[in-house]
Amino acid sequence: MSQENKALSGMIGPTLLILAGFAMVLASFKTDPDLSGGPQTWHGLIHGLAYLLFIFSLLPAFFFLWWRLRRDPL
């Protein structure tokens, strides 16, 4: 594997971690009190999408950070 590929693959974990942090900021929008009663507001939609973004960016970030740090001798 070339040095450029190693550098690029080493940036995936931190980038996903930053994306998870951005999702946490977006999750600060108020959630809708009851979804079964009526239409969903924009704030509730952003809150729900932020949750999905958080989950689907944080879980792979753990894997890629492990992959990056497994060679670190401490």
PDB file of N, CA, C, O and CB in Angstrom:
ATOM      1  N   MET A   1       0.857  -1.176   0.000  1.00  0.00           N
ATOM      2  CA  MET A   1       0.000   0.000   0.000  1.00  0.00           C
ATOM      3  C   MET A   1       0.899   1.234   0.000  1.00  0.00           C
ATOM      4  O   MET A   1       1.866   1.305   0.759  1.00  0.00           O
ATOM      5  CB  MET A   1      -0.973   0.001   1.233  1.00  0.00           C
ATOM      6  N   SER A   2       0.582   2.188  -0.841  1.00  0.00           N
ATOM      7  CA  SER A   2       1.416   3.382  -0.940  1.00  0.00           C
ATOM      8  C   SER A   2       1.182   4.311   0.245  1.00  0.00           C
ATOM      9  O   SER A   2       0.198   4.178   0.973  1.00  0.00           O
ATOM     10  CB  SER A   2       1.139   4.121  -2.251  1.00  0.00           C
ATOM     11  N   GLN A   3       2.087   5.235   0.418  1.00  0.00           N
ATOM     12  CA  GLN A   3       1.986   6.185   1.534  1.00  0.00           C
ATOM     13  C   GLN A   3       0.739   7.059   1.416  1.00  0.00           C
ATOM     14  O   GLN A   3       0.131   7.417   2.424  1.00  0.00           O
ATOM     15  CB  GLN A   3       3.236   7.070   1.594  1.00  0.00           C
ATOM     16  N   GLU A   4       0.363   7.398   0.195  1.00  0.00           N
ATOM     17  CA  GLU A   4      -0.824   8.233   0.000  1.00  0.00           C
ATOM     18  C   GLU A   4      -2.080   7.491   0.430  1.00  0.00           C
ATOM     19  O   GLU A   4      -2.962   8.080   1.054  1.00  0.00           O
ATOM     20  CB  GLU A   4      -0.945   8.669  -1.468  1.00  0.00           C
ATOM     21  N   ASN A   5      -2.173   6.210   0.105  1.00  0.00           N
ATOM     22  CA  ASN A   5      -3.327   5.417   0.517  1.00  0.00           C
ATOM     23  C   ASN A   5      -3.374   5.246   2.025  1.00  0.00           C
ATOM     24  O   ASN A   5      -4.450   5.281   2.621  1.00  0.00           O
ATOM     25  CB  ASN A   5      -3.302   4.056  -0.157  1.00  0.00           C
ATOM     26  N   LYS A   6      -2.203   5.061   2.654  1.00  0.00           N
ATOM     27  CA  LYS A   6      -2.154   4.941   4.112  1.00  0.00           C
ATOM     28  C   LYS A   6      -2.613   6.235   4.774  1.00  0.00           C
ATOM     29  O   LYS A   6      -3.350   6.213   5.760  1.00  0.00           O
ATOM     30  CB  LYS A   6      -0.733   4.582   4.577  1.00  0.00           C
ATOM     31  N   ALA A   7      -2.170   7.356   4.224  1.00  0.00           N
ATOM     32  CA  ALA A   7      -2.562   8.648   4.795  1.00  0.00           C
ATOM     33  C   ALA A   7      -4.058   8.885   4.625  1.00  0.00           C
ATOM     34  O   ALA A   7      -4.722   9.388   5.531  1.00  0.00           O
ATOM     35  CB  ALA A   7      -1.768   9.791   4.140  1.00  0.00           C
ATOM     36  N   LEU A   8      -4.580   8.520   3.463  1.00  0.00           N
ATOM     37  CA  LEU A   8      -6.008   8.702   3.214  1.00  0.00           C
ATOM     38  C   LEU A   8      -6.842   7.783   4.091  1.00  0.00           C
ATOM     39  O   LEU A   8      -7.853   8.211   4.647  1.00  0.00           O
ATOM     40  CB  LEU A   8      -6.329   8.450   1.746  1.00  0.00           C
ATOM     41  N   SER A   9      -6.434   6.530   4.223  1.00  0.00           N
ATOM     42  CA  SER A   9      -7.202   5.605   5.051  1.00  0.00           C
ATOM     43  C   SER A   9      -7.086   5.965   6.533  1.00  0.00           C
ATOM     44  O   SER A   9      -7.978   5.639   7.316  1.00  0.00           O
ATOM     45  CB  SER A   9      -6.729   4.165   4.818  1.00  0.00           C
ATOM     46  N   GLY A  10      -6.013   6.623   6.923  1.00  0.00           N
ATOM     47  CA  GLY A  10      -5.861   7.056   8.304  1.00  0.00           C
ATOM     48  C   GLY A  10      -6.716   8.260   8.656  1.00  0.00           C
ATOM     49  O   GLY A  10      -6.880   8.571   9.836  1.00  0.00           O
ATOM     50  N   MET A  11      -7.261   8.942   7.664  1.00  0.00           N
ATOM     51  CA  MET A  11      -8.094  10.114   7.917  1.00  0.00           C
ATOM     52  C   MET A  11      -9.586   9.784   7.990  1.00  0.00           C
ATOM     53  O   MET A  11     -10.389  10.640   8.362  1.00  0.00           O
ATOM     54  CB  MET A  11      -7.859  11.144   6.841  1.00  0.00           C
ATOM     55  N   ILE A  12      -9.959   8.571   7.644  1.00  0.00           N
ATOM     56  CA  ILE A  12     -11.383   8.219   7.637  1.00  0.00           C
ATOM     57  C   ILE A  12     -11.958   8.241   9.048  1.00  0.00           C
ATOM     58  O   ILE A  12     -13.037   8.794   9.261  1.00  0.00           O
ATOM     59  CB  ILE A  12     -11.592   6.834   7.006  1.00  0.00           C
ATOM     60  N   GLY A  13     -11.259   7.650  10.018  1.00  0.00           N
ATOM     61  CA  GLY A  13     -11.758   7.604  11.399  1.00  0.00           C
ATOM     62  C   GLY A  13     -11.961   8.984  12.015  1.00  0.00           C
ATOM     63  O   GLY A  13     -13.040   9.272  12.532  1.00  0.00           O
ATOM     64  N   PRO A  14     -10.933   9.849  11.970  1.00  0.00           N
ATOM     65  CA  PRO A  14     -11.128  11.190  12.519  1.00  0.00           C
ATOM     66  C   PRO A  14     -12.215  11.993  11.796  1.00  0.00           C
ATOM     67  O   PRO A  14     -12.926  12.779  12.422  1.00  0.00           O
ATOM     68  CB  PRO A  14      -9.830  11.947  12.463  1.00  0.00           C
ATOM     69  N   THR A  15     -12.342  11.796  10.481  1.00  0.00           N
ATOM     70  CA  THR A  15     -13.384  12.498   9.735  1.00  0.00           C
ATOM     71  C   THR A  15     -14.770  12.043  10.174  1.00  0.00           C
ATOM     72  O   THR A  15     -15.672  12.865  10.337  1.00  0.00           O
ATOM     73  CB  THR A  15     -13.208  12.274   8.231  1.00  0.00           C
ATOM     74  N   LEU A  16     -14.941  10.741  10.365  1.00  0.00           N
ATOM     75  CA  LEU A  16     -16.226  10.234  10.845  1.00  0.00           C
ATOM     76  C   LEU A  16     -16.514  10.706  12.264  1.00  0.00           C
ATOM     77  O   LEU A  16     -17.669  10.944  12.617  1.00  0.00           O
ATOM     78  CB  LEU A  16     -16.250   8.709  10.789  1.00  0.00           C
ATOM     79  N   LEU A  17     -15.474  10.843  13.076  1.00  0.00           N
ATOM     80  CA  LEU A  17     -15.656  11.337  14.434  1.00  0.00           C
ATOM     81  C   LEU A  17     -16.098  12.803  14.429  1.00  0.00           C
ATOM     82  O   LEU A  17     -16.941  13.202  15.233  1.00  0.00           O
ATOM     83  CB  LEU A  17     -14.358  11.176  15.237  1.00  0.00           C
ATOM     84  N   ILE A  18     -15.540  13.590  13.539  1.00  0.00           N
ATOM     85  CA  ILE A  18     -15.964  14.987  13.387  1.00  0.00           C
ATOM     86  C   ILE A  18     -17.411  15.044  12.906  1.00  0.00           C
ATOM     87  O   ILE A  18     -18.186  15.882  13.366  1.00  0.00           O
ATOM     88  CB  ILE A  18     -15.035  15.740  12.396  1.00  0.00           C
ATOM     89  N   LEU A  19     -17.772  14.164  11.991  1.00  0.00           N
ATOM     90  CA  LEU A  19     -19.146  14.101  11.495  1.00  0.00           C
ATOM     91  C   LEU A  19     -20.114  13.726  12.611  1.00  0.00           C
ATOM     92  O   LEU A  19     -21.226  14.252  12.666  1.00  0.00           O
ATOM     93  CB  LEU A  19     -19.254  13.094  10.345  1.00  0.00           C
ATOM     94  N   ALA A  20     -19.709  12.829  13.495  1.00  0.00           N
ATOM     95  CA  ALA A  20     -20.549  12.470  14.647  1.00  0.00           C
ATOM     96  C   ALA A  20     -20.718  13.666  15.583  1.00  0.00           C
ATOM     97  O   ALA A  20     -21.795  13.869  16.143  1.00  0.00           O
ATOM     98  CB  ALA A  20     -19.937  11.275  15.415  1.00  0.00           C
ATOM     99  N   GLY A  21     -19.669  14.449  15.751  1.00  0.00           N
ATOM    100  CA  GLY A  21     -19.783  15.660  16.571  1.00  0.00           C
ATOM    101  C   GLY A  21     -20.723  16.671  15.953  1.00  0.00           C
ATOM    102  O   GLY A  21     -21.491  17.322  16.661  1.00  0.00           O
ATOM    103  N   PHE A  22     -20.671  16.807  14.641  1.00  0.00           N
ATOM    104  CA  PHE A  22     -21.600  17.698  13.940  1.00  0.00           C
ATOM    105  C   PHE A  22     -23.043  17.209  14.104  1.00  0.00           C
ATOM    106  O   PHE A  22     -23.965  18.012  14.246  1.00  0.00           O
ATOM    107  CB  PHE A  22     -21.233  17.791  12.440  1.00  0.00           C
ATOM    108  N   ALA A  23     -23.227  15.903  14.083  1.00  0.00           N
ATOM    109  CA  ALA A  23     -24.566  15.342  14.292  1.00  0.00           C
ATOM    110  C   ALA A  23     -25.070  15.634  15.704  1.00  0.00           C
ATOM    111  O   ALA A  23     -26.265  15.846  15.906  1.00  0.00           O
ATOM    112  CB  ALA A  23     -24.556  13.825  14.041  1.00  0.00           C
ATOM    113  N   MET A  24     -24.163  15.646  16.677  1.00  0.00           N
ATOM    114  CA  MET A  24     -24.571  15.985  18.046  1.00  0.00           C
ATOM    115  C   MET A  24     -25.055  17.428  18.123  1.00  0.00           C
ATOM    116  O   MET A  24     -25.999  17.731  18.854  1.00  0.00           O
ATOM    117  CB  MET A  24     -23.405  15.765  19.029  1.00  0.00           C
ATOM    118  N   VAL A  25     -24.416  18.311  17.378  1.00  0.00           N
ATOM    119  CA  VAL A  25     -24.860  19.707  17.344  1.00  0.00           C
ATOM    120  C   VAL A  25     -26.244  19.798  16.705  1.00  0.00           C
ATOM    121  O   VAL A  25     -27.111  20.521  17.194  1.00  0.00           O
ATOM    122  CB  VAL A  25     -23.845  20.589  16.567  1.00  0.00           C
ATOM    123  N   LEU A  26     -26.447  19.063  15.613  1.00  0.00           N
ATOM    124  CA  LEU A  26     -27.750  19.072  14.953  1.00  0.00           C
ATOM    125  C   LEU A  26     -28.843  18.448  15.816  1.00  0.00           C
ATOM    126  O   LEU A  26     -30.016  18.803  15.692  1.00  0.00           O
ATOM    127  CB  LEU A  26     -27.664  18.340  13.632  1.00  0.00           C
ATOM    128  N   ALA A  27     -28.462  17.527  16.683  1.00  0.00           N
ATOM    129  CA  ALA A  27     -29.444  16.871  17.546  1.00  0.00           C
ATOM    130  C   ALA A  27     -29.984  17.819  18.617  1.00  0.00           C
ATOM    131  O   ALA A  27     -30.908  17.456  19.345  1.00  0.00           O
ATOM    132  CB  ALA A  27     -28.824  15.645  18.206  1.00  0.00           C
ATOM    133  N   SER A  28     -29.432  19.010  18.725  1.00  0.00           N
ATOM    134  CA  SER A  28     -29.922  19.961  19.726  1.00  0.00           C
ATOM    135  C   SER A  28     -31.251  20.593  19.323  1.00  0.00           C
ATOM    136  O   SER A  28     -31.883  21.271  20.133  1.00  0.00           O
ATOM    137  CB  SER A  28     -28.890  21.050  19.955  1.00  0.00           C
ATOM    138  N   PHE A  29     -31.685  20.375  18.069  1.00  0.00           N
ATOM    139  CA  PHE A  29     -33.007  20.845  17.676  1.00  0.00           C
ATOM    140  C   PHE A  29     -34.065  20.113  18.483  1.00  0.00           C
ATOM    141  O   PHE A  29     -33.919  18.930  18.791  1.00  0.00           O
ATOM    142  CB  PHE A  29     -33.241  20.644  16.163  1.00  0.00           C
ATOM    143  N   LYS A  30     -35.131  20.827  18.823  1.00  0.00           N
ATOM    144  CA  LYS A  30     -36.188  20.218  19.630  1.00  0.00           C
ATOM    145  C   LYS A  30     -36.868  19.091  18.867  1.00  0.00           C
ATOM    146  O   LYS A  30     -37.105  19.181  17.662  1.00  0.00           O
ATOM    147  CB  LYS A  30     -37.223  21.271  20.049  1.00  0.00           C
ATOM    148  N   THR A  31     -37.169  18.046  19.591  1.00  0.00           N
ATOM    149  CA  THR A  31     -37.884  16.927  18.995  1.00  0.00           C
ATOM    150  C   THR A  31     -39.389  17.168  19.094  1.00  0.00           C
ATOM    151  O   THR A  31     -39.847  17.948  19.929  1.00  0.00           O
ATOM    152  CB  THR A  31     -37.495  15.596  19.685  1.00  0.00           C
ATOM    153  N   ASP A  32     -40.139  16.504  18.248  1.00  0.00           N
ATOM    154  CA  ASP A  32     -41.590  16.616  18.305  1.00  0.00           C
ATOM    155  C   ASP A  32     -42.111  15.805  19.485  1.00  0.00           C
ATOM    156  O   ASP A  32     -41.644  14.690  19.718  1.00  0.00           O
ATOM    157  CB  ASP A  32     -42.235  16.136  16.980  1.00  0.00           C
ATOM    158  N   PRO A  33     -43.083  16.351  20.244  1.00  0.00           N
ATOM    159  CA  PRO A  33     -43.564  15.636  21.425  1.00  0.00           C
ATOM    160  C   PRO A  33     -44.298  14.338  21.077  1.00  0.00           C
ATOM    161  O   PRO A  33     -44.178  13.355  21.809  1.00  0.00           O
ATOM    162  CB  PRO A  33     -44.478  16.534  22.227  1.00  0.00           C
ATOM    163  N   ASP A  34     -45.048  14.317  19.985  1.00  0.00           N
ATOM    164  CA  ASP A  34     -45.826  13.130  19.637  1.00  0.00           C
ATOM    165  C   ASP A  34     -45.912  13.019  18.121  1.00  0.00           C
ATOM    166  O   ASP A  34     -46.489  13.889  17.469  1.00  0.00           O
ATOM    167  CB  ASP A  34     -47.247  13.187  20.267  1.00  0.00           C
ATOM    168  N   LEU A  35     -45.353  11.972  17.561  1.00  0.00           N
ATOM    169  CA  LEU A  35     -45.350  11.812  16.109  1.00  0.00           C
ATOM    170  C   LEU A  35     -46.644  11.221  15.574  1.00  0.00           C
ATOM    171  O   LEU A  35     -46.933  11.375  14.387  1.00  0.00           O
ATOM    172  CB  LEU A  35     -44.199  10.946  15.695  1.00  0.00           C
ATOM    173  N   SER A  36     -47.423  10.558  16.397  1.00  0.00           N
ATOM    174  CA  SER A  36     -48.631   9.901  15.899  1.00  0.00           C
ATOM    175  C   SER A  36     -49.795  10.865  15.724  1.00  0.00           C
ATOM    176  O   SER A  36     -50.768  10.540  15.042  1.00  0.00           O
ATOM    177  CB  SER A  36     -49.033   8.792  16.837  1.00  0.00           C
ATOM    178  N   GLY A  37     -49.710  12.045  16.327  1.00  0.00           N
ATOM    179  CA  GLY A  37     -50.842  12.964  16.322  1.00  0.00           C
ATOM    180  C   GLY A  37     -50.962  13.838  15.090  1.00  0.00           C
ATOM    181  O   GLY A  37     -52.065  14.294  14.787  1.00  0.00           O
ATOM    182  N   GLY A  38     -49.898  14.090  14.373  1.00  0.00           N
ATOM    183  CA  GLY A  38     -49.989  15.009  13.249  1.00  0.00           C
ATOM    184  C   GLY A  38     -48.711  15.074  12.463  1.00  0.00           C
ATOM    185  O   GLY A  38     -47.846  14.208  12.597  1.00  0.00           O
ATOM    186  N   PRO A  39     -48.580  16.108  11.631  1.00  0.00           N
ATOM    187  CA  PRO A  39     -47.381  16.204  10.795  1.00  0.00           C
ATOM    188  C   PRO A  39     -46.143  16.527  11.626  1.00  0.00           C
ATOM    189  O   PRO A  39     -46.228  17.102  12.711  1.00  0.00           O
ATOM    190  CB  PRO A  39     -47.572  17.267   9.715  1.00  0.00           C
ATOM    191  N   GLN A  40     -45.006  16.143  11.088  1.00  0.00           N
ATOM    192  CA  GLN A  40     -43.744  16.367  11.765  1.00  0.00           C
ATOM    193  C   GLN A  40     -43.204  17.747  11.392  1.00  0.00           C
ATOM    194  O   GLN A  40     -43.325  18.177  10.245  1.00  0.00           O
ATOM    195  CB  GLN A  40     -42.727  15.262  11.408  1.00  0.00           C
ATOM    196  N   THR A  41     -42.609  18.435  12.364  1.00  0.00           N
ATOM    197  CA  THR A  41     -42.036  19.750  12.103  1.00  0.00           C
ATOM    198  C   THR A  41     -40.620  19.594  11.542  1.00  0.00           C
ATOM    199  O   THR A  41     -40.036  18.512  11.594  1.00  0.00           O
ATOM    200  CB  THR A  41     -42.022  20.609  13.394  1.00  0.00           C
ATOM    201  N   TRP A  42     -40.080  20.696  11.004  1.00  0.00           N
ATOM    202  CA  TRP A  42     -38.712  20.680  10.491  1.00  0.00           C
ATOM    203  C   TRP A  42     -37.718  20.401  11.610  1.00  0.00           C
ATOM    204  O   TRP A  42     -36.721  19.707  11.411  1.00  0.00           O
ATOM    205  CB  TRP A  42     -38.378  22.011   9.807  1.00  0.00           C
ATOM    206  N   HIS A  43     -37.995  20.942  12.774  1.00  0.00           N
ATOM    207  CA  HIS A  43     -37.083  20.738  13.904  1.00  0.00           C
ATOM    208  C   HIS A  43     -37.041  19.271  14.299  1.00  0.00           C
ATOM    209  O   HIS A  43     -35.972  18.726  14.575  1.00  0.00           O
ATOM    210  CB  HIS A  43     -37.507  21.597  15.106  1.00  0.00           C
ATOM    211  N   GLY A  44     -38.200  18.635  14.326  1.00  0.00           N
ATOM    212  CA  GLY A  44     -38.245  17.211  14.649  1.00  0.00           C
ATOM    213  C   GLY A  44     -37.571  16.360  13.587  1.00  0.00           C
ATOM    214  O   GLY A  44     -36.917  15.367  13.906  1.00  0.00           O
ATOM    215  N   LEU A  45     -37.727  16.744  12.330  1.00  0.00           N
ATOM    216  CA  LEU A  45     -37.091  16.005  11.237  1.00  0.00           C
ATOM    217  C   LEU A  45     -35.570  16.121  11.313  1.00  0.00           C
ATOM    218  O   LEU A  45     -34.866  15.129  11.126  1.00  0.00           O
ATOM    219  CB  LEU A  45     -37.593  16.521   9.877  1.00  0.00           C
ATOM    220  N   ILE A  46     -35.062  17.311  11.585  1.00  0.00           N
ATOM    221  CA  ILE A  46     -33.611  17.508  11.718  1.00  0.00           C
ATOM    222  C   ILE A  46     -33.080  16.707  12.904  1.00  0.00           C
ATOM    223  O   ILE A  46     -32.004  16.114  12.827  1.00  0.00           O
ATOM    224  CB  ILE A  46     -33.271  19.015  11.892  1.00  0.00           C
ATOM    225  N   HIS A  47     -33.836  16.692  13.996  1.00  0.00           N
ATOM    226  CA  HIS A  47     -33.420  15.944  15.179  1.00  0.00           C
ATOM    227  C   HIS A  47     -33.337  14.442  14.866  1.00  0.00           C
ATOM    228  O   HIS A  47     -32.377  13.778  15.255  1.00  0.00           O
ATOM    229  CB  HIS A  47     -34.401  16.198  16.349  1.00  0.00           C
ATOM    230  N   GLY A  48     -34.338  13.916  14.168  1.00  0.00           N
ATOM    231  CA  GLY A  48     -34.341  12.500  13.818  1.00  0.00           C
ATOM    232  C   GLY A  48     -33.226  12.128  12.847  1.00  0.00           C
ATOM    233  O   GLY A  48     -32.582  11.091  13.011  1.00  0.00           O
ATOM    234  N   LEU A  49     -32.995  12.959  11.842  1.00  0.00           N
ATOM    235  CA  LEU A  49     -31.920  12.692  10.885  1.00  0.00           C
ATOM    236  C   LEU A  49     -30.545  12.817  11.548  1.00  0.00           C
ATOM    237  O   LEU A  49     -29.611  12.097  11.194  1.00  0.00           O
ATOM    238  CB  LEU A  49     -32.019  13.657   9.691  1.00  0.00           C
ATOM    239  N   ALA A  50     -30.431  13.728  12.505  1.00  0.00           N
ATOM    240  CA  ALA A  50     -29.167  13.883  13.226  1.00  0.00           C
ATOM    241  C   ALA A  50     -28.858  12.630  14.039  1.00  0.00           C
ATOM    242  O   ALA A  50     -27.699  12.233  14.160  1.00  0.00           O
ATOM    243  CB  ALA A  50     -29.215  15.117  14.147  1.00  0.00           C
ATOM    244  N   TYR A  51     -29.883  12.018  14.589  1.00  0.00           N
ATOM    245  CA  TYR A  51     -29.683  10.766  15.328  1.00  0.00           C
ATOM    246  C   TYR A  51     -29.135   9.686  14.400  1.00  0.00           C
ATOM    247  O   TYR A  51     -28.184   8.990  14.755  1.00  0.00           O
ATOM    248  CB  TYR A  51     -31.008  10.295  15.976  1.00  0.00           C
ATOM    249  N   LEU A  52     -29.722   9.544  13.225  1.00  0.00           N
ATOM    250  CA  LEU A  52     -29.249   8.546  12.276  1.00  0.00           C
ATOM    251  C   LEU A  52     -27.820   8.840  11.814  1.00  0.00           C
ATOM    252  O   LEU A  52     -26.995   7.934  11.701  1.00  0.00           O
ATOM    253  CB  LEU A  52     -30.184   8.482  11.074  1.00  0.00           C
ATOM    254  N   LEU A  53     -27.542  10.113  11.550  1.00  0.00           N
ATOM    255  CA  LEU A  53     -26.193  10.498  11.162  1.00  0.00           C
ATOM    256  C   LEU A  53     -25.192  10.190  12.270  1.00  0.00           C
ATOM    257  O   LEU A  53     -24.076   9.749  11.996  1.00  0.00           O
ATOM    258  CB  LEU A  53     -26.146  11.981  10.808  1.00  0.00           C
ATOM    259  N   PHE A  54     -25.583  10.420  13.503  1.00  0.00           N
ATOM    260  CA  PHE A  54     -24.716  10.151  14.647  1.00  0.00           C
ATOM    261  C   PHE A  54     -24.385   8.666  14.743  1.00  0.00           C
ATOM    262  O   PHE A  54     -23.222   8.290  14.888  1.00  0.00           O
ATOM    263  CB  PHE A  54     -25.378  10.629  15.944  1.00  0.00           C
ATOM    264  N   ILE A  55     -25.411   7.829  14.662  1.00  0.00           N
ATOM    265  CA  ILE A  55     -25.200   6.384  14.787  1.00  0.00           C
ATOM    266  C   ILE A  55     -24.354   5.852  13.638  1.00  0.00           C
ATOM    267  O   ILE A  55     -23.410   5.092  13.855  1.00  0.00           O
ATOM    268  CB  ILE A  55     -26.544   5.648  14.832  1.00  0.00           C
ATOM    269  N   PHE A  56     -24.696   6.257  12.405  1.00  0.00           N
ATOM    270  CA  PHE A  56     -24.008   5.705  11.239  1.00  0.00           C
ATOM    271  C   PHE A  56     -22.657   6.358  10.957  1.00  0.00           C
ATOM    272  O   PHE A  56     -21.975   5.970  10.008  1.00  0.00           O
ATOM    273  CB  PHE A  56     -24.881   5.843  10.033  1.00  0.00           C
ATOM    274  N   SER A  57     -22.263   7.336  11.759  1.00  0.00           N
ATOM    275  CA  SER A  57     -20.908   7.873  11.642  1.00  0.00           C
ATOM    276  C   SER A  57     -20.052   7.469  12.847  1.00  0.00           C
ATOM    277  O   SER A  57     -18.844   7.279  12.704  1.00  0.00           O
ATOM    278  CB  SER A  57     -20.951   9.406  11.510  1.00  0.00           C
ATOM    279  N   LEU A  58     -20.654   7.336  14.023  1.00  0.00           N
ATOM    280  CA  LEU A  58     -19.862   7.008  15.204  1.00  0.00           C
ATOM    281  C   LEU A  58     -19.444   5.539  15.217  1.00  0.00           C
ATOM    282  O   LEU A  58     -18.299   5.230  15.547  1.00  0.00           O
ATOM    283  CB  LEU A  58     -20.648   7.335  16.467  1.00  0.00           C
ATOM    284  N   LEU A  59     -20.341   4.642  14.869  1.00  0.00           N
ATOM    285  CA  LEU A  59     -19.993   3.221  14.901  1.00  0.00           C
ATOM    286  C   LEU A  59     -18.864   2.870  13.935  1.00  0.00           C
ATOM    287  O   LEU A  59     -17.931   2.176  14.338  1.00  0.00           O
ATOM    288  CB  LEU A  59     -21.211   2.385  14.578  1.00  0.00           C
ATOM    289  N   PRO A  60     -18.906   3.317  12.677  1.00  0.00           N
ATOM    290  CA  PRO A  60     -17.746   3.038  11.811  1.00  0.00           C
ATOM    291  C   PRO A  60     -16.487   3.796  12.246  1.00  0.00           C
ATOM    292  O   PRO A  60     -15.373   3.336  11.994  1.00  0.00           O
ATOM    293  CB  PRO A  60     -18.079   3.400  10.367  1.00  0.00           C
ATOM    294  N   ALA A  61     -16.652   4.946  12.894  1.00  0.00           N
ATOM    295  CA  ALA A  61     -15.480   5.700  13.365  1.00  0.00           C
ATOM    296  C   ALA A  61     -14.699   4.882  14.382  1.00  0.00           C
ATOM    297  O   ALA A  61     -13.468   4.914  14.385  1.00  0.00           O
ATOM    298  CB  ALA A  61     -15.907   7.050  13.985  1.00  0.00           C
ATOM    299  N   PHE A  62     -15.396   4.148  15.248  1.00  0.00           N
ATOM    300  CA  PHE A  62     -14.698   3.298  16.215  1.00  0.00           C
ATOM    301  C   PHE A  62     -13.831   2.268  15.501  1.00  0.00           C
ATOM    302  O   PHE A  62     -12.681   2.047  15.879  1.00  0.00           O
ATOM    303  CB  PHE A  62     -15.704   2.593  17.139  1.00  0.00           C
ATOM    304  N   PHE A  63     -14.383   1.643  14.472  1.00  0.00           N
ATOM    305  CA  PHE A  63     -13.630   0.633  13.733  1.00  0.00           C
ATOM    306  C   PHE A  63     -12.409   1.243  13.044  1.00  0.00           C
ATOM    307  O   PHE A  63     -11.303   0.711  13.145  1.00  0.00           O
ATOM    308  CB  PHE A  63     -14.530  -0.045  12.699  1.00  0.00           C
ATOM    309  N   PHE A  64     -12.615   2.361  12.345  1.00  0.00           N
ATOM    310  CA  PHE A  64     -11.502   2.955  11.613  1.00  0.00           C
ATOM    311  C   PHE A  64     -10.449   3.525  12.554  1.00  0.00           C
ATOM    312  O   PHE A  64      -9.263   3.484  12.229  1.00  0.00           O
ATOM    313  CB  PHE A  64     -12.008   4.045  10.682  1.00  0.00           C
ATOM    314  N   LEU A  65     -10.841   4.054  13.707  1.00  0.00           N
ATOM    315  CA  LEU A  65      -9.853   4.527  14.669  1.00  0.00           C
ATOM    316  C   LEU A  65      -9.066   3.362  15.253  1.00  0.00           C
ATOM    317  O   LEU A  65      -7.859   3.472  15.469  1.00  0.00           O
ATOM    318  CB  LEU A  65     -10.531   5.320  15.787  1.00  0.00           C
ATOM    319  N   TRP A  66      -9.745   2.246  15.510  1.00  0.00           N
ATOM    320  CA  TRP A  66      -9.033   1.055  15.974  1.00  0.00           C
ATOM    321  C   TRP A  66      -8.040   0.612  14.912  1.00  0.00           C
ATOM    322  O   TRP A  66      -6.898   0.279  15.228  1.00  0.00           O
ATOM    323  CB  TRP A  66     -10.023  -0.090  16.307  1.00  0.00           C
ATOM    324  N   TRP A  67      -8.462   0.607  13.673  1.00  0.00           N
ATOM    325  CA  TRP A  67      -7.601   0.176  12.576  1.00  0.00           C
ATOM    326  C   TRP A  67      -6.362   1.082  12.479  1.00  0.00           C
ATOM    327  O   TRP A  67      -5.257   0.617  12.203  1.00  0.00           O
ATOM    328  CB  TRP A  67      -8.385   0.185  11.240  1.00  0.00           C
ATOM    329  N   ARG A  68      -6.573   2.371  12.710  1.00  0.00           N
ATOM    330  CA  ARG A  68      -5.467   3.325  12.632  1.00  0.00           C
ATOM    331  C   ARG A  68      -4.519   3.197  13.817  1.00  0.00           C
ATOM    332  O   ARG A  68      -3.302   3.291  13.653  1.00  0.00           O
ATOM    333  CB  ARG A  68      -6.003   4.743  12.557  1.00  0.00           C
ATOM    334  N   LEU A  69      -5.071   2.982  15.014  1.00  0.00           N
ATOM    335  CA  LEU A  69      -4.260   3.000  16.221  1.00  0.00           C
ATOM    336  C   LEU A  69      -3.694   1.634  16.612  1.00  0.00           C
ATOM    337  O   LEU A  69      -2.913   1.547  17.560  1.00  0.00           O
ATOM    338  CB  LEU A  69      -5.069   3.536  17.346  1.00  0.00           C
ATOM    339  N   ARG A  70      -4.066   0.584  15.915  1.00  0.00           N
ATOM    340  CA  ARG A  70      -3.590  -0.752  16.295  1.00  0.00           C
ATOM    341  C   ARG A  70      -2.089  -0.897  16.109  1.00  0.00           C
ATOM    342  O   ARG A  70      -1.472  -1.741  16.760  1.00  0.00           O
ATOM    343  CB  ARG A  70      -4.308  -1.817  15.484  1.00  0.00           C
ATOM    344  N   ARG A  71      -1.491  -0.107  15.248  1.00  0.00           N
ATOM    345  CA  ARG A  71      -0.052  -0.168  15.015  1.00  0.00           C
ATOM    346  C   ARG A  71       0.730   0.773  15.940  1.00  0.00           C
ATOM    347  O   ARG A  71       1.961   0.772  15.926  1.00  0.00           O
ATOM    348  CB  ARG A  71       0.247   0.171  13.566  1.00  0.00           C
ATOM    349  N   ASP A  72       0.028   1.565  16.733  1.00  0.00           N
ATOM    350  CA  ASP A  72       0.696   2.530  17.606  1.00  0.00           C
ATOM    351  C   ASP A  72       1.263   1.809  18.829  1.00  0.00           C
ATOM    352  O   ASP A  72       0.506   1.177  19.564  1.00  0.00           O
ATOM    353  CB  ASP A  72      -0.285   3.655  18.040  1.00  0.00           C
ATOM    354  N   PRO A  73       2.573   1.887  19.066  1.00  0.00           N
ATOM    355  CA  PRO A  73       3.153   1.160  20.193  1.00  0.00           C
ATOM    356  C   PRO A  73       2.904   1.835  21.555  1.00  0.00           C
ATOM    357  O   PRO A  73       3.319   1.292  22.579  1.00  0.00           O
ATOM    358  CB  PRO A  73       4.637   1.006  19.975  1.00  0.00           C
ATOM    359  N   LEU A  74       2.268   2.949  21.592  1.00  0.00           N
ATOM    360  CA  LEU A  74       1.999   3.740  22.786  1.00  0.00           C
ATOM    361  C   LEU A  74       3.215   4.462  23.183  1.00  0.00           C
ATOM    362  O   LEU A  74       3.204   5.193  24.174  1.00  0.00           O
ATOM    363  CB  LEU A  74       1.508   2.891  23.924  1.00  0.00           C
TER     364      LEU A  74
END
